[in-house]
Amino acid sequence: MRDTKAPTAPHRARKRFGQNFLVDRHYILRIVDAIDPRPEQRIVEIGPGQAALTRELLAAMDAHCATGQAASLDVVEIDRDLVARLTAEFPRDRLRVHEADALEFDFATLAADAKLRVVGNLPYNISTPILFRLCEFEDRISDMTFMLQKEVVDRMAASEGSGERGRLSVMLQYRYRVEKCFDVPPGAFRPIPAVDSSIVRLTPLGSKRLRPNNETRFAQIVTAAFTQRRKMIRKSLAAWVSADAWTAIGIEPTARAEDLSTAEFVAISDWREGSSP
């Protein structure tokens, strides 16, 4: 039998899990409005923490349920103390709690009958690895809405020519439409973080996205270009592209990595793949 008595002692945020809990109801409701959840959707929340967003997601889903039946969602939580609180507060048919590390969790197991909508306030110390992990399930995801460090979101959404553009920008924009929704101030959290935060939505491009002939080669070239981002690409990519090939590719060799579009990186990768022995 499920223990319905929730732990009474306050949970202390654990630095090793990057825990900063969103407590400002105004911003919680803004996030829910941005997600616009529906009861028929398969929604999974990463890092529900103290369930501030979880409760409002369920309430919003219930409000759209024509049958009057309570909605449900999945959550992935690594902190066993928080798992205990979640399982004590919510019945199993309401909240399916998966005690796991999001970096190792197999999200495909939740997408057997419908594509996933993934949401959450991601731990800022591992947000980029989680984003790349979720790329592995691209074809099983409908969209993703996350709270992230503002600086990271600005990089994710940076267009060519921007000094904020980097490897993260290209590798995500290559797969998703990236939309910055709004900013969230430090005071909306407890403990108060030392950085501003932002809400971002990522929608898979699906069949509309560019597909290089060799995705591994594409990723290697993007990484090489931004590893030496201050150099012109004729130098930063000298190991990949011969000096006389830039004209054939159709890219100015004096450009820097931040100046290139995703399509231009694909063109470089495809040229390299075609010229390889």
N, C-alpha and C positions, 0 to 999 in steps of 0.2 A: 504493500500500500504506500502511496506517495505521502511523504511528510508534508502536511499543509502549513506547518508553522515555519515562517520565514525567519532566518537569522536576525537577531535584534541588534547585535553589535555593529557599529558603522564600519563599512569597508574602507580600508586605507589604500589609497592609490599606490600601485607598485611601479616604481620607476623602470624596472627591468622589462615591464610589459608596455611601457610608454603610455601609461594611463592618465588621461586628463578628461574628466567626465563633463559632458555638456549638461548644464543645469538651467540655462535661461529658457523659459517656456516660449518666449517670443520667437527665438531662433529655432527651437525644436519644431514649432508649428510651421515656420517658413520652410524648413527642410521637408516636412511631410507634404506641404502644398506643392513643393517642387517635384517630389516623387509621384504624388497623386496615385496612391496605391488602390488596387481593386481586389475584391475577395477572390476572384477567379485566377489571379496572377500568382505565379510561384515566386515569392519574394524571400531572399535570404539576407540576413543582416550579419555582417562581420563585426565582431567585438561589441555586442550589445551592452556590456558593462552593467550599469545599474538600471538598465531598461527604460531610461527616460524617453528615447526615441521609439523603442519597441512598443511601449504602451500606446503611444499616439498613432503609430502605424496600424496597430490592431483596431484601435477606435475608429480610424478613418476607413479601414476596410469594412468594419461592421456597419458603418453608416451607409455603405453602398450595397449591402447585402439584401437583396429583395426577399429572400426566403426567411430572413430573420435568424438564420443559423450563424453562429459565431465564426469569424474568420480565423485563419491560422497562418503561421509563417515559421521559417527555419532560422536558427541563429547558430553561428560558429563562435565559440568562446574558449580561450585557452586557460583562463584563470579558474581553477577548480573551486575557489571560494565563491566566485560570481556564478559559476555553474550551479552550485548548491542553492544560491539565492533564487536564481531563475527557475529552477525545477520546483522549488518550494512555493513560489508565487503563482506560477502558471501551470494549468493542467497540461498533460502531454498532448492532448488533441488540439490544444490552443497554441502551444509553443514547442516545436521540436528542437531540443537543445543538443548540439553536437559539440562535445568537449574535444577540441582539436586545435592545432596550430594551422592558421589559414594558409601558411606557406606550404603545408603538406597535405591539406585536406583535398579530397577528390570531389570537386564540385559537380562532376558529371553524374554522381550518384543521386543528385537532387533534381536532375533535369531529364528524367526518364519520360515524363508525360507532357512537359512544357518547358519553354525556354525560361531562364532565370532572369529576375531583376535583382541585381546585387546592390546593396546599400551599406552604409556604415561610416562611423567615425574611425578611420584607420589609425593605428599607432604610427605616429610620425617617424619614429626611428626605423621602421621597416616598410614604410608605405610604397617605396619604389619596387622592392622585391615582390610585394603582394600584387602590384599592378602587372608586373611581368609574369607572375604566376598565373594570373587570371587570363592573360593572353592565350594560354594553352587551352582555354575553354571558350574561345571566341565564338565558335559556331553554336554554342549552347546557351549564349547569353543574349537577352533582349536589350538591356541597357544596364548601366551602373551609375550610381549617384553616391559620391563620397565627400566626406569632410577631410581636407588635407591642409597641410601648411600652405599658406598663401603663396610663398615663394615657389613651392613645387607646382602649384596649379598654374601660376604665371608661366613657368617653363613648359608645362604640358601644352598650354594653349598658344605659345609663342609662334608667330608666323615668320617666314623667311625674311631676313634683314634685321631681325630683332636681336639685340645683344643677349636676351634671355633664352634664345633658341639653343637647344643642345640635343644630345643623343635621345633623352627622354621625349622631347618634342617630336622628333622624326619617327621614332619607333612606335609611339602611340598614335600619332596622326596618320600613320601608314595603315593602321587597323581601325581607328575609331574617328567619329566626329567628336571633337572635344569642345565643350561649352562651359565656360565659367559662369556660374549662376549669381552668386553674391558672396560678400565677405562676412566673416564672423569675428568679433573682437575678442581679445583674451579674456575679458571680464565675464564672458558667457560660460566659462569653464571653472571647474574646481578639480585639482589645484589650477591656479591661473598660469597658463603657459607663457613663455617669453616671446612668443611669435603670434602673428595674426594668422587666421585660418580662412579658408574659402570652400565653398561648395562647388563641385564640378560634376558634370554629367558626361559620360562616355557612351556613345552609341555605335555599335559595330557597323562598319561600312558594308559588310557582306560581299555580295557579288560586285559591288561598285568599287571596291578597293583595288589598288594596283597590286600586281603579283609578280615580283621579280622571278627570273628563271631559277635562281638559287637563293632561298631566303637566308640560309646561313651566311652565304657570301655577302648579301645585302647588309646583314647585321654587323659583320666584320668591317665592312667599308665605312658604315656610319660611325662605328666606334673609333676607327682609326682617324677619321676626319676630325672628330671632336676631341680626341686625345691631344691633338696639336691645333686647337681651334684658332689660335692667333696667326698661324701660318697660312699662306695661300694654298689652295688644294693641290696645286702642281707639286708642292713640297710635302704636304701632309699625306698625300696619297701617291707619292712617287713609287712606293713599293707595289702599288696596285695598277697604276695607269702610266703608260709611257708618255713622254713629253709631247710626242707628235700625235697623240690620239685624241686630245681634247677637242680639236676642231671636228673630228668625226663624231664625237659624242654630242657636240653642240653646246658645250659649257665653257665659259670663260675661265681659263686656268688661274687667273689672278684673283678669282673669288675666294672667299673663306667659307668654311663649313656652314656658318650661320646664314649665309646668303642663299644657300641651295634649297630648293623645294624638295618635297618627298619624291616627286616624279623624277627630278634630276638625280637623286641618289639611286633610284631604281635604274635609270639609264646608265649610270656608271657601273653599277653591279652587273647589268646585263652585258655591257661591253666587255667587262672583265671575264665574265663567264664564257662569252663567245670567243674570246681571244686566248683562253687557257688551253694548254696543250691537251 
